[in-house]
Structure formats: C-alpha cells, structure tokens
C-alpha cells in the first residue's frame, strides 16, 4: 500500500432531497449488470427465430406468411418484455440484500427511494433498448420479405388488376410504421410489470416467490374485466364487495388495456390519442406502485 | 466540548421472532461514545450485538429505544451518511464491475464527478495497492483484494468516520497486517475509526479505546492501556544480561518484602510476526534474484 495522504474532508456538506444523478448512477450500474449478465444474447436468439420463421413458412400466400412473421415477432417482443421485466427486477434487489451490496450503497448518502427508482430505471433502459433493437431487426426482416414477395408477384405475370390486388394485400400485411406503437405498448406493459415486481420484492423473502406472484398478477391482470364482471355477478354487490373490487382494480393492473397492440399487428388502425392515454395510464400505475414500494422499503431493516 | 464522532445513548434493539409475542433483545440499553480522531474497537463474541449496533449507527436499522448519533446528527439522517465510510464483513460488491468501476460507482453516489472522481479513484487504488488490478472484474479478486477495494470505497468521499466490520476476517496474515497499518494511517491522518471485531489481538494493536459487549450489554469500556495492564506487576526485558546480573536482580527482589519474580524466560515472537518476517525475507530475496538476473 502506498504512502499517499488520505486526509478526511471538512464537515458540513448539504445533501439534496432528491438527486437525479444518484438515480441515474444506480440505473447505469443496473444496465451494466444486466448487459454483463449476457442479457443481449436474447436478441441473437430473436434474430435467429425471425430468420427461421421468415424462411421456413408453411403459409399458403405471401400475405399470410407476412402476417405470421409479424405475429411471431411481436409475440416474441411482448413475451421478452414482460418476462424480462419480472425476472430481472425480481433478481436485482434480493441479490443486493443477500450479497450485502445494499449495505454499502445505503450507507452512502443515497435515499432508499433513489435506490428503488434507479433499479427500476435501469431495468426499463435495458428493456427499452432491447425492444428498439428487436423492432429494428423485425422491421428489416418484414420489409426484406415484403419486397421479395412483391418482386415475385410482379415477375409472375398475369392480369394487371390481379397483380395490383395481390400487391395491395401484401402491403396491408407487410410493414407499417404503426407497428412501432405495438412495440411501445409492450414497453409500457413491461414498465407496469416491473413496478409491480419492485413492489413485491420490497417485502418478499425470495426471488422465486417474487417471480411466481408477479407472473400470477400478470395473468390475473389479463383477465381483469372478466374477473370483475364475474365477481359482480356472483356476489350481492354490497359496499364491502365494491370496496374490495376497487382495491383489486388498483392493486392488479388491467393488462388487457395494453392489448391494443395485437390489433395493430393484425392490421387494425391505431385509434388517435390511444398512445397518450396509455402513456398516462402507465405513468399513473408507476406512481402508485413506486409509492407503495417506498412505504414498504423506507422502514425496512437489513 | 469535544464533538463525539459516534454517540450511542441507551440503545435497545428488539427483534420479533415468529408470530406472537416472542422476541429477542439483541442490544440492551447500550451507551458509549467514540471521540473524533480515535480508533474505537467494539469487541464481543458472535451474536453479542456488535453488528446490530453498527447497523443502527449506519441508519440501516432503527433503534427500538434510545438513539445513535454521528457527529451530532441522528443516524437516520442522510447527512450523517456522508460523514461515514463503511466496510461490511465479507464485502460483496458488484462482481461485474472492475475495481476502478466500483470506486467510480460509489464516488458518483457521493456526488463526486469528472476529473475529481478520476483522480480520487487513482489515488485510492494506489493507497490500497490495487493499481495493477484496477481493470479486473471483482469476480476474479481474492478475499484480501476484495477487503482492500472495500476499504477504498469506504474512503471515497473522504468521510470523517470509518466504520469497519471485521475488517480482516478471512484475510491472510500479510493482508491483515496491511489493513492494520492502513487503519493506523487513517488515525494519523485524522480519521475516526470505529471497528467491530472478535479478533482480539488485532484490536489490541490498533485501538485507543475498547468496549467489550456481551449479550447486547456493555461489560467493560475504557482506554486499552488501562484495561489490559496488570496493576501489581512490572515487566522488564533485558538484553545481554549475564547470569551474575540476573542472580543479583533475583537477590534484590528476594530482599524486598512482598516482592516476587513471577516469570522469567526468553521473550518470544508471535507466530504471526514470524510468518510475516519469513514472507518479507522471501519476497526481498526474490526481488534481488530478479534484479541480478536482469543485470546479467
């Protein structure tokens, strides 16, 4: 060890109530952690999946082949987003507690809320980047196949009207910029799932428990209206039942609302303003879940 | 009035166990003070309440009763934490980060940025002797190296108080001595060091004052010299003393009423010192052999 001077500093430094830079530092460390856990290998698997689906197709027409390619790609994007959000979030905080890394972080001038937000932001950055890359890969694949099918159609000959109709059908089932909204919907859904998982991991004792309960919440959230309708039908609709239902509606997010992305993938038009509405809804869910997580985490003893 | 670096007043920590009214008292009405600039050792067996006390001082746990203050601030106050550098027992930092990245991460959390941070990281790596391992991931670090990077991270924001939980646990004698030397240097530089350990010899070598905790209660506390000296006895070590001189001394002692020689013999080095001497001699021999080889 060297003989360099290591003088302590003068006292009296003020600590800001909330620091975006501290949140960002924790977020970037989380990103590095997830990247170095070889997370992005999934992207390679995704590219391979698209290559297989794009080239080994049993579809009867080019339009059907493109439609299948889109459904598979966006299904994979959605699956990756929510599953990754649950697993990554459920692993990060318990691991920090188990490894006592959290002791060294919280013994620095870091607020617990900043730590939670940093972890969530880190997971969302990785999901966001992954979804963007997946969307680009998938768009390239769809456009490439679409251009190929169109060229084949034109080269095949036939009546002009038939060719034009086929080309229109291929274009309808091919690439549309609205598909970006489908990827964005997956991102929003993943953000809500990650916030739910963060909440669970603030009081759960194991990652496995957090993962199982998060998946359960996710599945129940997909049957949100069905569950509430059923409940209202089979109960007496008393004040107590309505209260429980209200709590259920807050605690279990309605993931059905994010299903508009499926319509976009199958060719439906994107309703105006829906993205803004969903963004605000997601922000609302995030605020509620992070707030409850904070209440649970602030007084937690390690 | 001097400022206390740590002030623990009537601290009690109770943990509930299971369902119902079952509970365990981990710390029971504990009070002590650590003065600014001293090295204070809290010693006790495993489960005696050392780590719980430390966690309350760090603000990681709340007291059931009583209070803990750091430089006059409540230990739960975030400002208190900018005054503290903490090295936990068996520290596990992010294995995916390199040594330099780890220090940068903790530095950023303390609000240090840019050139200042870069310079501080380089300085700390040099202080703990890890410049060569700066770009290696912590996953590949040995136990001693982890402990040293842990010490470096605890110093990153130049805190006034350094809290060390079993700082040499699992480290070999050479590494252990390096850490001990660093603790002494921290004291020389004006840091306050508060350490918990059950390695009594280590505590004896570095601490100014010691508190002995057992079953959550302070059993003895005071200056190390006063605690360990045997009031009625005096030690004298002679060099090149002839048998005649020894006989004279024995005669003198025998002539004094009530005085007696309790023990005579040759002083011994400790096994640890012997180990370090051999290790140092061997590394010097190796270095000189390498120099000779280069010269030839």
Interface residues (C-beta under 8 A of the other chain):
Chain A: X1 X2 X4 X5 X6 X7 X8 X9 X11 X13 X14 X15 X19 X21 X22 X25 X26 X29 X32 X33 X36 X37 X99 X100 X101 X103 X104 X105 X106 X107 X108 X109 X110 X111 X299 X301 X302
Chain B: X55 X58 X59 X60 X61 X62 X71 X78 X79 X81 X82 X83 X84 X86 X88 X90 X91 X92 X93 X94 X96 X97 X101 X105 X106 X108 X109 X110 X111 X113 X123 X126 X127 X128 X129 X148 X150 X153 X155 X157 X158 X159 X160 X163 X178 X181 X182 X185 X186 X189 X190 X191
